Amino acid sequence: MGDLASFRRPSPRSSARTGARERQPAPAKAAESSSWRDAARGLGMVLLVAPLAVFTAVLLVDGAPEVRASAEVPQAAAPPQVVQASFGPCIGGERHTCVVDGDTIWLNDQKIRIADIDAPEIYSPDCPAERALGLRATERLTQWLNAAPFEVHPNPDGRDEDTYGRKLRVLARSGTSAVAVLEAEGLATRWGGRGREWC
C-alpha cells in the first residue's frame, strides 16, 4: 500500500497551489509586452524625425530653393567699349589705328571686321567700278569714325572672330550703326552671309 500511495491523485488544494506556482511567470510576459510597446514607440519617433533630419541636411548642403534660383539669374551684358581716336588710311606694315577699307579697321593694334557690313573691295575688286566705290566707302567710314566717339559692340551672333582671325564687332553711335550710314549713301550693304555684286 505504501507504493500505491505514491500514485494518488493530487488533491484539489494541492493542484490549486501548483497552478498558482505555475502562473507566477505572467508578470514577466507583461513586462516583455511593455518593452515591445516602448520599442514600437521609439521606432515611430525615429520614422518621424528621420525625414526632417534628411530635409534639413539637404537645405544645409544645397541651400534653399530661393537662393539657388537667385544665383541662376543671368547677369546683364557688359557695356560696349566707347572709343574716341584719330583714324587715317592703313599704309605700310605698321597698323595700329587705321582704316583698311569700308568694312575693316585696325583699333589699338587689333584688326576688326565690322560684323554687319559688306563694302566694295579695293584690293581685289571684280571691276574698276567696284574699286572706285570701295575707295569712297573707305573715305566715308574714316569720316564717320573721326566725327565723334563711337561704341564697339560684340557680334550679335556670338562669334568673336572670322575665319581670318579678325575680331567681329559692330560699330555704332547714338543707336545707329556705321552700316546704316554707308548703306543710306549707297556705299555698302548689310552683311547677309554672301558678298554683294558691285559690278
C-alpha positions as CSV (number, residue, x, y, z in Angstrom):
1,M,0.0,0.0,0.0
2,G,2.9,2.3,0.6
3,D,3.7,2.1,-3.1
4,L,0.2,2.8,-4.1
5,A,0.2,6.0,-2.0
6,S,2.8,7.5,-4.3
7,F,0.4,7.2,-7.3
8,R,-2.5,9.0,-5.6
9,R,-4.1,11.9,-7.4
10,P,-3.1,15.2,-6.1
11,S,-5.8,16.9,-4.0
12,P,-7.6,19.9,-5.4
13,R,-6.0,22.1,-2.9
14,S,-2.5,20.9,-3.9
15,S,-3.4,21.4,-7.5
16,A,-4.5,24.9,-6.8
17,R,-1.2,25.6,-5.1
18,T,0.7,24.1,-8.0
19,G,-1.3,26.1,-10.6
20,A,-0.6,29.3,-8.6
21,R,3.0,28.5,-8.7
22,E,2.9,27.8,-12.4
23,R,1.2,31.2,-13.2
24,Q,3.8,33.2,-11.5
25,P,5.8,34.0,-14.7
26,A,2.9,36.0,-16.0
27,P,4.3,39.4,-14.8
28,A,7.4,38.7,-16.9
29,K,5.2,38.3,-20.0
30,A,3.5,41.6,-19.2
31,A,6.9,43.3,-18.8
32,E,8.0,41.8,-22.2
33,S,4.9,43.2,-23.9
34,S,5.5,46.6,-22.3
35,S,9.1,46.6,-23.7
36,W,7.8,45.8,-27.2
37,R,5.4,48.8,-26.9
38,D,8.2,51.0,-25.8
39,A,10.3,49.8,-28.8
40,A,7.5,50.5,-31.2
41,R,7.1,54.0,-29.8
42,G,10.8,54.6,-30.2
43,L,10.7,53.3,-33.8
44,G,7.8,55.6,-34.6
45,M,9.7,58.6,-33.3
46,V,12.7,57.6,-35.5
47,L,10.5,57.3,-38.5
48,L,9.0,60.8,-37.8
49,V,12.3,62.6,-37.1
50,A,14.5,60.9,-39.8
51,P,12.8,62.7,-42.8
52,L,13.1,66.0,-41.0
53,A,16.7,65.5,-40.4
54,V,17.4,64.5,-44.1
55,F,15.5,67.6,-45.3
56,T,17.5,69.8,-43.0
57,A,20.7,68.3,-44.2
58,V,19.8,68.9,-47.9
59,L,19.0,72.5,-47.2
60,L,22.3,73.0,-45.4
61,V,24.2,71.4,-48.3
62,D,22.3,72.8,-51.3
63,G,20.8,75.9,-49.9
64,A,17.2,77.0,-50.0
65,P,15.5,76.8,-53.4
66,E,15.1,80.6,-53.5
67,V,18.9,81.1,-53.0
68,R,19.6,78.7,-55.9
69,A,17.2,80.4,-58.2
70,S,18.7,83.9,-57.5
71,A,22.1,82.6,-58.3
72,E,20.9,81.4,-61.8
73,V,19.6,84.9,-62.8
74,P,21.6,85.9,-65.9
75,Q,23.8,88.9,-65.4
76,A,23.5,92.0,-67.6
77,A,25.6,92.1,-70.7
78,A,28.9,94.0,-70.4
79,P,28.6,97.7,-71.6
80,P,30.1,98.4,-75.0
81,Q,33.6,99.9,-75.4
82,V,33.5,103.6,-76.1
83,V,36.2,104.8,-78.5
84,Q,37.5,108.2,-79.5
85,A,40.5,108.0,-81.7
86,S,42.1,109.5,-84.8
87,F,41.8,107.3,-87.9
88,G,43.7,107.5,-91.2
89,P,44.2,105.1,-94.0
90,C,46.2,101.9,-93.3
91,I,49.5,102.4,-95.2
92,G,52.6,100.2,-94.9
93,G,53.3,97.3,-92.5
94,E,52.6,99.1,-89.2
95,R,48.9,99.3,-88.5
96,H,47.7,100.4,-85.1
97,T,44.6,102.5,-85.5
98,C,43.6,103.0,-89.1
99,V,41.0,102.1,-91.8
100,V,41.7,99.2,-94.2
101,D,38.6,99.6,-96.4
102,G,34.9,100.2,-96.0
103,D,34.3,97.2,-93.6
104,T,37.7,96.6,-91.9
105,I,39.7,98.7,-89.4
106,W,42.6,98.4,-87.0
107,L,41.9,99.6,-83.5
108,N,44.7,99.7,-80.9
109,D,46.7,97.0,-82.8
110,Q,43.6,94.8,-83.2
111,K,42.2,94.0,-86.6
112,I,38.4,94.4,-86.6
113,R,35.9,93.2,-89.3
114,I,32.7,95.2,-88.9
115,A,30.3,92.4,-88.5
116,D,27.1,93.8,-90.0
117,I,28.5,95.5,-93.1
118,D,29.7,94.5,-96.6
119,A,31.6,97.1,-98.6
120,P,33.1,97.0,-102.1
121,E,36.6,95.6,-102.4
122,I,39.5,97.9,-103.1
123,Y,42.4,95.4,-103.1
124,S,40.8,92.6,-105.2
125,P,37.8,94.2,-106.9
126,D,36.0,92.5,-109.7
127,C,35.9,95.6,-111.8
128,P,37.1,99.2,-111.7
129,A,33.7,100.4,-110.6
130,E,33.9,98.3,-107.5
131,R,37.3,99.7,-106.6
132,A,36.1,103.3,-107.1
133,L,33.1,102.7,-104.9
134,G,35.3,100.9,-102.3
135,L,37.5,103.9,-102.1
136,R,34.5,106.2,-101.4
137,A,33.3,103.8,-98.8
138,T,36.7,103.7,-97.1
139,E,36.8,107.5,-97.0
140,R,33.2,107.8,-95.7
141,L,33.9,105.3,-92.9
142,T,37.0,107.2,-91.9
143,Q,34.9,110.4,-91.7
144,W,32.3,108.6,-89.5
145,L,34.9,107.2,-87.2
146,N,36.6,110.6,-86.6
147,A,33.4,112.6,-86.2
148,A,32.7,111.7,-82.6
149,P,33.1,108.9,-80.0
150,F,31.5,105.6,-81.0
151,E,30.7,102.3,-79.4
152,V,32.2,98.9,-80.2
153,H,29.7,96.2,-79.6
154,P,30.1,92.4,-79.6
155,N,29.0,90.5,-82.6
156,P,25.2,89.8,-82.2
157,D,25.5,86.2,-83.4
158,G,28.1,85.3,-80.7
159,R,31.1,84.7,-83.0
160,D,34.2,86.5,-81.8
161,E,36.4,86.1,-84.9
162,D,36.0,85.3,-88.5
163,T,38.0,82.7,-90.5
164,Y,40.8,85.2,-91.0
165,G,41.3,85.9,-87.3
166,R,39.7,89.3,-87.4
167,K,37.6,90.4,-84.5
168,L,33.9,90.6,-85.3
169,R,32.4,93.8,-83.9
170,V,29.5,96.2,-84.5
171,L,30.3,100.0,-84.5
172,A,27.5,102.3,-83.6
173,R,26.9,105.9,-82.4
174,S,23.7,107.0,-80.6
175,G,22.0,103.8,-81.5
176,T,22.8,104.0,-85.3
177,S,25.4,101.6,-86.7
178,A,28.0,102.6,-89.2
179,V,26.5,100.3,-91.8
180,A,23.2,102.3,-91.7
181,V,25.1,105.5,-92.7
182,L,27.1,103.8,-95.5
183,E,24.0,101.9,-96.8
184,A,21.9,105.0,-96.9
185,E,24.6,106.6,-99.2
186,G,24.9,103.5,-101.4
187,L,28.4,102.8,-100.3
188,A,27.8,99.5,-98.5
189,T,25.1,96.9,-97.7
190,R,24.2,94.9,-94.7
191,W,26.1,91.6,-94.4
192,G,23.9,88.7,-95.3
193,G,26.4,85.8,-95.4
194,R,27.4,86.5,-99.1
195,G,29.1,89.4,-100.6
196,R,27.2,91.7,-103.0
197,E,28.0,92.0,-106.6
198,W,29.2,95.6,-107.1
199,C,30.0,95.5,-110.9
